[in-house]
């Protein structure tokens, strides 16, 4: 037996296939030592009180949940706010304020703004409540407008902007110009949110950066800033540097948004290791990062930890259902959908979970119905648009799928799934130029995902751009081949280019790397090629080894037996040295015969045709006297046909 563990792969291919080492986070971003009580609790208490007084429910809920999830020994050092009606008495100096606060909680935003406007000499908190109610009213109108189901009438509809938003923007800018740096930081934060809604992202980014510079404890500003930055490079801006704990959390969320799930997971893991391992707000996004890296088993383990400690939590549970769907765990997905459907029937996450369950059961019409319900509840999330696009593809509704994928790219242009879906759609329709462009956009969103590169390589092959396809497959292998097909595809391209040595090197590397993974079809293909390749190279031991391995797999079993019989016959007749000499002679003879171009072959064919026609003419001239003397009845029947009939034929 010949050792082929290394193979000629690295020496045969023109470029290196060494995979890059895993990125290690910089030490400056991950200081030593765990967090302490005084690092977090005062900030969280302040944030909870201020958000509560201003009816900022999301910020208050986030601070409250983080406080609750802190280590037990910290809980004795503070008291958790649990009486909103009592806490609001610190704010109320007029009964109208308390009434307006309750109206906001009941989602009667226009009424709340109407009554708050009646208060004379409002303090900063009342002023914020007034504009906050108006802003929530605008957002509610937008959600109701954009939550319509997919149809062709909505295809060209522009992004909805409430008529009160420009008015409110001008009023807030006027307050900022008047008060300058003395403007209430919460009101400045609201100005940033209005600018985001108006799609004035550069202005919103500058405003929100000023907010976190003035008050770094204001977590809602960090969350909004995640949605406004254009690229991960902005995370290294001077004003965002430092080791403040919210800054690291912000970095993790921002990296997650830009599909850099590996690095984002490092940040989440860092925060967990710093003493925050009990926070589900960190475990859930870490699990999501693992799922996006196709580590679904690890992701499911993390999600199950959350489920065991908080069984009624729905945040991120739609992503848990995605992992269950990918792994085909129909029973667990059924249990998850039934349990949460009882308690959170009309929520975005549960609709996605139920849709995944029906999709796994191949009931695509029901899956589409629940996905559309999820879109109505949260039209600003890209995931349901992508998933409903997949479902439309399953039922062969290409036009609706195209609309869904395009909407996903509008909602979140940094999400690669929408672009990838469009690429697949046009690839199926054999419109390769379009699919190439969309696959490129998907690759730009997620450059470390080999699936995007493999898809690009397929399109390059379809366009007969074989060298680009080969380079793309090589890169897919280098970044970490998720599906395990990059080497196979690259070898096939090498075969098409008649690069036999490089094809053999790629096949051999595949055999070595995936020896413990049973890809029967791929392994059979590799072994058959390698057995024939080494037999033609007169390397009898290796040819025999690969031929014997061919017999281990059903698709290549017959081919392996034939090759072994051929090798044995040659060995019996000529011996090993004779076989080698014979094969080498055959190879050298084949090499000495220079391949001719298509032009030369065409010219030779034309010359042969002319020679044959000349010979025919000579024969006719020689036989013409005999034909003249022959009787008319001996003339061939074909020549006696009517001219009109022959012309019709």
Protein Blocks (a to p, Z undefined) as FASTA:
>chain_A
ZZfklopmlmmpmbdcbdcddddddfklmcghiddfklmmmmmmmmmmmmmmnopaklmm
mmmmmmmmpcfklmmmpccdfbfklmmmmmmmcfklmmmmmmmmnopaklmmmmmmmpgh
iafklmmmmmmmmmmmmmmmmmmmmmpccdfklmmpccdddfklmmmmmmmmmmmmmnmm
mpcfklmmmmmmmmmmnopaklmmmmmmmmmmmmmmlmmlmmmmmmmpmbfklmmpmklg
cjbfklmmmmmmmmmmnopamlmmmmmmmmmmnopambmklmmmmmmmmmmnopaklmmm
mmmmmmmmmmmbcghklmmmmmmmmnopaklmmmmmmmmmmmmmmafklmmmmmmmmmmn
opaklmmmmmmmmmmmmmmbfklmmmmmmmmmmnopaklmmmmmmmmmmmmmmbmklmmm
mmmmmmmnopaklmmmmmmmmmmmmmmbmklmmmmmmmmmmnopaklmmmmmmmmmmnop
fkopmmmmmmmmmmmnopaklmmmmmmmmmmmmmmpccfklmmmmmmmmmmmmmmnopak
lmmmmmmmmmmpmklmmmmmmmmmmmmmmmmmnommlmmmmmmmmmmmmmmmccddfklm
mmmmmmmmmmmmmmmmmmmmmmmmmmmmpcfklpcfklmpcfklmmmZZ
